[in-house]
């Protein structure tokens, strides 16, 4: 009888195991329910609170991942750009060194991918494998362990919520700052002394710079951008039109053929008014006048004939031109200020005056000192504006004032005419503006502005702004404004986040605005709070996350990363196939001397790369169609994709040329005539006599 019972149990061991597991599972669930009911009385929203705590924690980790990825990607692009520039200019890194670095990086990546792939395949194999005897019990044990861990995590989160107020009361201010700085380090955010939740102070005015020269974003896109900027704390815009403004009359030819129409700008400015934005137009009146002085009809106003960079301030024609320039821009904007329906705020006009490279060089100007010419011209422009529009304050960039002495600045009375906008885009503000200079400015001006950057400051041909450096630049400006603001009678008026589209009128495009949206959101939200918030409940990185997957902007950001990776891959391919090749070098091409089979093997990927770049070009057009016109899209493609297509086509043409030969000469090959012409080797008879005795 006992044996029969044992056999009966043995034959039904799987069913009995499942039944026992179910009983244990029900018991654990019941215990967890009773324990929770006793711990949290009826009416207490424990489940919701726990869920909220877990969601906050999950959101914090998602934000952390997104920020770290944005910083990592941007730093990778910037590092590559700087290495390329450094290599070209200084030849610091040899090709072999770069190749070794690249091979190490690529091999490291391959290991990670292979390991990840192996783990994934193993997991899939385990999931597809049919269950065997005993696995069901093991599965139930795993489920129980997971449930216990989840319940433990929920209980821990609930305890954290209950203890947070008590911890906040017990921690000293110094301890909270240490905790905050630890969180910044964990997220990859720069730690700046004196900036934190308890000490951070947001600037009174927070303006975003729209640099529209030569790359006008469509009004529909800019209007959508306004809503985001308002949400993130912007108070206004610094708008630089240059040749995108619809000039008329004697200045009509200043406008580019794809400039905005007045109706478009009216629609945009009315939308700005609805958001309560302050508008500050920026009109260059000394340097950076290439868009006007490049034209033949205005060339006579140049400081020197060969450069349209600076205007001659000693000519009456120049002053008449600049006054008409200011009049058209100011009066166009003021008409919206005076309307009763939508009131636009406009209290300042920016007249540029930065980087005046050519000054006091023409026959009329060279009889005067450079500093005096600059000060006289600035005050003449400011006097014209204050005479006709008394409600407007005049701003200039500060860089031309930096080398001037205190006596010269005070004697000129420039502090009664303009407010300087102090611009530094690096991560060390004091390297450009020393404490001595701050003191000098404080004795001349009652108030000043500051200017940071969210793009267009770390490389004239970058495609993605280095977010970490821009974020540090803005945080350091917050610290400097807190420290130096007390020197001035009226403190700082505000901070402008500049976003340059070109370094000057003749320069190619730097980072496009859609690719800079993550940097803009992160820096603007930080400036608007006065510090970088690590609290997931009020951290604007959630908006970064939303932007990161936004159809109009983040797709282009991700596209820019893919394009960068593909171009880097192709450049490395061409480097190995051509520059470091023993069969497709310039020497092989000059002498038409190579191995056809090896040439074909080395260039078999060229056609594939060509097709991929053509596809990327079409994708760029599709992504940018709703943001820019065809000219900006075409320039982007021609600037970033077309040169590599040309290089690949040249590679194919070279391969075809080397593959035509069927017979090759005996060695030694003749020395190229250019070598003799440059006297790189001793001049010898062109007919080489071979020694046949050997």
C-alpha positions, 0 to 999 in steps of 0.5 A: 500500500505504501509503495502504491502511494509513493508510485501515485505521488511520483507519477503526479509529481509535476501536478503536485509541484504546481499545486504547492507553488500556487498555494505558496504564491497565494499565501505570499500575496495574502501576507503582503496584502495584510501587511500593507493594510496594517501599515497604511490605514484605510483612506490613505492613498498608499498605492497612488503615492507609491506609484507616483514615487516609482514613476518619479524615480523612473522619470529621473533615470530616463532624464539621466539617460537622455542627458548623458546621451546628449552630452556624450553624442555632442562631445563625440562630435566636438572631439572629432571636429577639434581633432580634425582641425588640429590635425590639419593645422598642426599635424600633431597626430600622424596617420598611423596614430589616428589609425591605431586609435580608430582601430582600438575604438572600433575593436572595443565597440565590436566586443560590446556588440558581440557580447550583447548579441550573444546574451540576446541570442542566449535569452531568445534560445532559453525562451524558445526552448520547450519546458522540461520537468522541474522548470515550472517550479523554478519559474514560480520561485523566480516569480515569487522572488521578483514580486518580493523585490517589487514589494520591497522597492515599493515599501522603500519608496514609500518610506523615502516619501515619508522621510523626505521632509524630515531629512530636509529639516535635519540636513544643513544648507551645506549638506544639501549643497553637497548632496546636490553637487553629487547629483550633478556629477552623477548626471554629467552636469558641471558643478559650479561653486555657489550655484544651487537650489538655495543660491541660484538666481534667475536673470531678470530678462532671458532672451533667446537669439534668433540669427536669421542671416542667410538661413531663414527658418519658416515662420510656421516653425518659428511660431511653434518654437515660441510656445516652447520658449515661453514654457521654458522661461524665456522673456524675449527675443534678440532678432538678427535679420541681416539680409532677411529683412524686407528692406525697401526704397534705397535699401531694397537690394540689401534683402536676399531674394528669399528674405521674409515678406512683411506679412510674414514678419507681421504674423510672427511679431503678433504671435510674439506679442501674444506670448508677452515677449520683449523684442530686441532687433539687432542691426549691425552699424560698424563691423559685420556689414558684409551683406551690404558692403559686398554690393557694388552700389554700397562698396564706396562706403568700405573702410578699405576697398578690398574688404566689405567687413567694416564701414567707414564712419567718416563719410556722410554717405555712410551715416545716411545709409546707417540712419536709413537702415535703423529707421526702417527696422525700428519703425517696422517693429514699433508699429506693433508696439503702438497697436491696441490689439496686440501690444509688442514690447520693445524697449531696446535696440542692439546696434552691434559694433563687435569685431570691427577688424578694419578701423582707422585705415582709410585716408579720412580715418587714419588721422584719428585714433582707433578708440576715438573713432569707435567711441565717436561713431557709437555715440553718434548712432546712439544719439540718432536713436535717442533723438528720434525714439526716446523710449529706446535704450541702445545696446552694443557688444562690449569686445571693442571696449575691453582694451580701452582705459578707464579714463578714455571711457569716462571722458567719452561719456559713453556710459550715458549713451549705451548699455554694453552686452558682455559676451563670452561663450567659453567655460571660463568667463574670467579669462575674457573678463577679468575682475579689473575689467568688471570694476572698470565697467562698473565705474562707467556703466550703471547696468550691463547685459550678459550673453552666453551661447547655446549653439554656434560657438565651438566650431564654424562647421559643427553640425551638433552643438556640444551640450555640456560646454554650452550648459557649463557656459550658461551656469558659469554666467549665472555664477558671475552675474550673482557675484559681479552684479552688485558692482553696478548701480542697477545690476544686470538687466538680463542674459541673452542665449545666442545661437549663431547660424554663421560666423559671418556673412561669408561663412558656411552654416554651423549647427542648424537650429533643429539640431540645437533644440536639446541644447537650447532647452537644457540651457534655457531651462537652467537659466530660467531657474538660476540653477540646474535642477536635479529634482525630477518633479520640476526638472525641465529635462522632461521637456528635453525628452519630449523634444528628443522624440519630437517629429520636427526637431529631434528626428533631425538631431538623430539624423545629424548623429547618423550622418556624422557616423556615416561620414566618419566611417566613409572618411576612414574607408577612403583614408585606408583605400587611398591615403594609406594604400599601396595600390591606389596612392597618388604615386600609383595613379601618376604612373598607372601602375597597380594590381587590378584585382587588389584595386577592385577588392579595395573599392567594392564598398564605394558604390554602397557608400554612394547609395547610402549618401544619396539616401541620406541627402533625400532624408535631410530634405524630407526632415528639413522641408517644414523648417527651411526653404530649398536654398538652406536645405541645398546648402546643408547637403552641399556642405556636409554630404556632397564633398564626400560623394565627390570623394567617392566618385573620384575613388571610383574614377581612379579605380577605373583608370588603374584597371584599364592597363593590361601591360606594365613597364619594367622598373624603375619607373620614370621620375615625375617631371614635377620632381625635377621642376621643384628641384626636389632631386638632382637634375639627371638625364631624362633618358635612363641607361640601364646596366645590363651586366647585372 
